Amino acid sequence: MKTMIFFPRIAIYSSILIFYHLKLVIASNNEELNSRSTEEHGTKESSLKANTEDIQINVGETASFRVFLSNEPDETIEIRLSCISEPCATIVGDFVPIIFTNKSFESVVEFRAMHPGHDIIVTNFAFVRVRVGRNQIWQYLSTTFGWGYFVLWSLSFWPQNVINFRRKSVIGLSFDYTILHFSGFLYYSIFNVALFTSPLIRDLYEEKYPRSEIPVELNDVVYSLHAAFTTSITWIQCFIYEQGDQRLSLHSKLFQWCVWSIGAVLMILAWLNTITWLTFIYYFSYIKLMVTSVKYLPQVWFNYQRKSTSGWSIEMVLLDISGGTFSMIQMLLIAYNYGIRLENIVG
């Protein structure tokens, strides 16, 4: 599970912590390899590839990966490996030049992890990312707390719905908060589902951020869809249960109208290729971050005016705080295990 940082639930979309690992990238010139094969030796293309893109390893352990040409070369080709910050900061390996011929066009690269952290060996095509951690126990603890906050935050959406159902009333629940809560996770779902499922958008992301992982995994998609579903129930309850004199405020209506109107314009621009579809979905991620930072304010103000929290689920708040605590603990564990400076986590 990739790390999601929330305040509360402000998602720094999954990649910030995990990408501060050692990146081992095969250095060469793929365009040169292709041109040699196509221009000088006919139509056969050959490019350098690796058998994996991600390796996780702890200090003191050794690992290897295989590099190979996609097709048998027509001439001898030499490939060199080196770290961007020589000497390598976290690993040691015998990075001697690799010679590919028509009889031998694959090779195994071995290295040993010496320190937690990251190195980068730059290229423009094939790469392997390697995480170097201090000890496996820290990874187990990190995973445990990661699933812990996933469960706690997922459960936190239900107590308010249960209270509304039992009371058959939404008196005490701010409609402005509810629409922000629901729409925020709807925006989040649009971003996650699009980036996780669309080959076009994934290609655009890889083009913009070469050698980076897609920052959305299946658990992110499940979490956001579940959140959107449960908060939509809360919003529907606002119309079918006793409301009292509560109404959705004018500024909330205007905000939603502006968000979706701008979204519609951006979608048209994406269809016309004026902007990319990646830009379109990132618009919703930015709106999600903004909404999450202010969505509790209407409920806080509503409670203050009423001098009461009746109708507002305290269990939801406790689960929310517990999930946030677990998330922070996971961040600290990851930072320690992979030698990440805390300022790189909090920005």
C-alpha positions, 0 to 999 in steps of 0.5 A, a space after each residue: 500500500 502506498 502512503 496517503 497523507 491526510 490532514 485529516 484525509 488530505 491525500 498527498 497522492 500515494 507516491 510522496 514517501 515511497 518514491 524516496 527510495 533508491 532508484 537504480 536506472 540503466 544508463 544508455 541511449 535507447 534512441 541510439 540503439 534503435 537507430 543503429 538497428 533500423 538505419 544501418 541494419 534493416 528494419 529490426 529494432 532492438 531496445 534495452 530492457 530490464 526484467 523488473 522495475 522495482 526491487 526492495 532490499 534491506 541493508 546488508 542484503 544483495 540483489 540482482 536484476 537482468 538487463 537484455 536487448 529486445 532483439 538480437 543486435 546486428 553489431 556489438 553494443 556496450 552499455 555502461 551503468 553509473 550512479 548520478 552522484 558518484 560514488 553510489 550513496 547506498 549500494 556497491 556493485 561491480 558496474 563494469 561495461 556490459 557488452 552485448 553481441 548477437 550471441 550474448 544479448 542479456 546480462 545480470 547486474 548484482 549489487 549490495 545495499 550498504 545504507 538506507 536511502 536512494 541513488 539515481 542512475 539516469 537514462 531515458 528508457 529502462 530502469 529499476 527502482 530499488 528500495 533500501 531499508 534498514 530492516 524488514 521489521 520496520 516494513 512489517 510495522 509500516 504495512 500494519 499501520 498502513 492497513 490500520 489507517 485504511 480500515 479506521 478511515 473507511 469505518 469513519 464514514 459509517 457512524 454518521 449514517 447510522 445516527 441519521 438512520 436511527 434518529 430519522 433526522 439530520 438536524 444537527 448535521 451541516 448541509 454545507 459540510 455534507 456536500 463538501 464531504 461528498 463532493 470531495 471524495 467524488 473528485 478524489 474518485 475521478 482522479 484515482 479511477 482515471 489514473 488507475 484505469 486509463 492507458 492514455 492518462 497513464 501514458 501521459 503521466 509517465 511521459 511527464 514524470 519519467 521513471 516514476 511509478 503511477 501514484 495510484 494503486 487498487 487500494 486507493 481506488 477502493 478507498 475513494 469509491 467507498 468514501 464517495 458511496 458512503 458520503 453520498 448516502 449521508 447526502 441523500 439522508 439530508 433529503 429524506 429525513 427530518 431537516 428542521 430549518 436547515 438548508 444548503 447555503 447560497 455560497 455552497 451552491 455557487 461553489 459547486 456550480 463553479 467547480 463543475 462548470 470549470 470541469 466541463 470546460 476543461 473536459 471540452 478543452 481536453 477533447 479538443 486536445 487544447 489541454 491533456 487529459 492528465 491536466 483535466 484529472 489533476 484539476 479535480 485532485 487540486 479541488 479535493 485538496 482545497 475542499 478537504 482543508 475547509 470542509 469541517 469549518 461549516 460544521 464547526 460554525 454550525 455547532 458553535 451557533 447551536 452550542 451543541 453537537 447533538 446530531 453530529 457523530 463523535 465516533 466518526 471524529 474519534 475514528 478520523 483522529 485514530 486513522 490520522 494518528 496511524 497515518 503519521 506513525 506510518 510516515 515516521 516508520 517509513 522515514 526511519 526505515 528508508 533514511 528519509 529526512 522529515 522535511 521531505 515528508 512534510 514539505 
